[in-house]
Amino acid sequence: MRLIDWFRPGIRIKRWVLLGIAGIACISFGLSFIVTEIYISLLKTTLSVMLILAGCVFIFLSLKYLTKTLFHAISNSKFKISLDSDKLSNLLYERRILINGPKIVVIGGGTGLSTMLRGLKEFSSNITAVVTVADDGGGSGMLRQDLGMLPPGDIRNCVLALADTEPTMEKLLQYRFEDGMLKGQSFGNLFLAAMHGISSSFEEAVHKMSSVLAVTGKVLPVTLEDVQLCAELEDGFVIYGESKIGKHGDIHPGKIKRVYMEPEAVCPLQDAIDTIMEADAIILGPGSVYTSIIPNLLVKGICDAISKSNAIKIYVCNVMTQSGETEGYSVSDHINAIEEHSYKGILDYCMVNTADIPDELKSRYKEEFAETVRIDLENLDKSGIKIIGGDFVSIKNNLVRHNPMKLAQAIIELVAEDVLAKDKKRIIDYYYVKDRLKKYLIE
């Protein structure tokens, strides 16, 4: 700051700062007369006392009016700052709960993952989303082809789900252009693409976007390599490209035998491996089992990290089957598909929706060759996986989706009882989380 800037009109605090400095100077001079001379005259003694008293008065007035001026500036400005002690106390208390929340790693992609993240962030700030980068369709596919970057769509959705943004900002980032060359493209994708342009890597671009949007936790691409997802059908026919797998019935009908990556030896992001190893809970899904969840497990080192981690492993099963991917699948079929692409025993728990779906919605989904996922307990009992059922469903715009808060509450309750309660060193964290759960149950 230039010296002349101090003399420009502002919010009238410089004068009180200068008065305080003058007060300190007066006290200093007054004390100097007493300290420097052994035999001090009555005149100098009187002068010293007056200087010290004047300095004290100046400092008092400086602090008084400086505080008054700042409060006045805040209360009469457009800054939304709450000085209410109760609100501040509640804010600090909630921050304490979130900071001490369980370490949760969610693995997947698509809208299902971002939906669940909106609920989980209310209970912990120690959340890491490990997201697939195999998407090659829509706006993400266009940017991937044109700019040579990793697909931003699923990453964008997860960042926004964990972000602390105003509704207008979220609408802006989710806005899709309706006309022109950008038709169908999301502004959020373009924002991340611009970040990628000024960053040294896609990982750094995601980090910068997360910082700008005040994200709770972290969002990580599972790998920084350019990959293509392929699906081999039972008759040997191969579908190339993630966006074509769900629609392969229009090209070559058949049941999926397996999915794989090209190239197959894909290195993971080291940060993703580290967070998995340190996690309290690892959650797979919700999302498309073949195009959102399994692609992450195909990346070298991810399954090994999950196996070595002491975290509890949870699979959130989809509510409805998906045409072209999981037609006619039961819950155990979903689990078998995951185990066949990873290892046997990868899951400890499976969360399934047991609430009814309206008949009219079932009929509409049936027209699209989809139905509710059947809970085949006879097969699940043999798997050794503990099944947690509940009303986790939400109906929005005639679409069946997971309810983010109901699902998050069930997950956090499980983590609290199965992880935090068993660790004596984290018993306080356990009570913080339980108190947080009570608050939302009451609401």
Helices and strands as residue ranges (DSSP letters): G 3-7, H 14-36, H 42-75, H 85-99, E 104-108, H 110-120, E 127-131, H 138-147, H 153-162, H 167-174, H 187-197, H 202-212, E 218-221, E 228-233, E 238-240, H 242-245, G 248-250, E 256-262, H 270-278, E 281-284, I 289-293, H 294-297, H 302-308, E 312-316, H 331-340, E 349-353, H 359-367, H 377-383, E 386-390, E 393-396, E 399-402, H 404-418, G 420-422, G 424-426, H 427-442
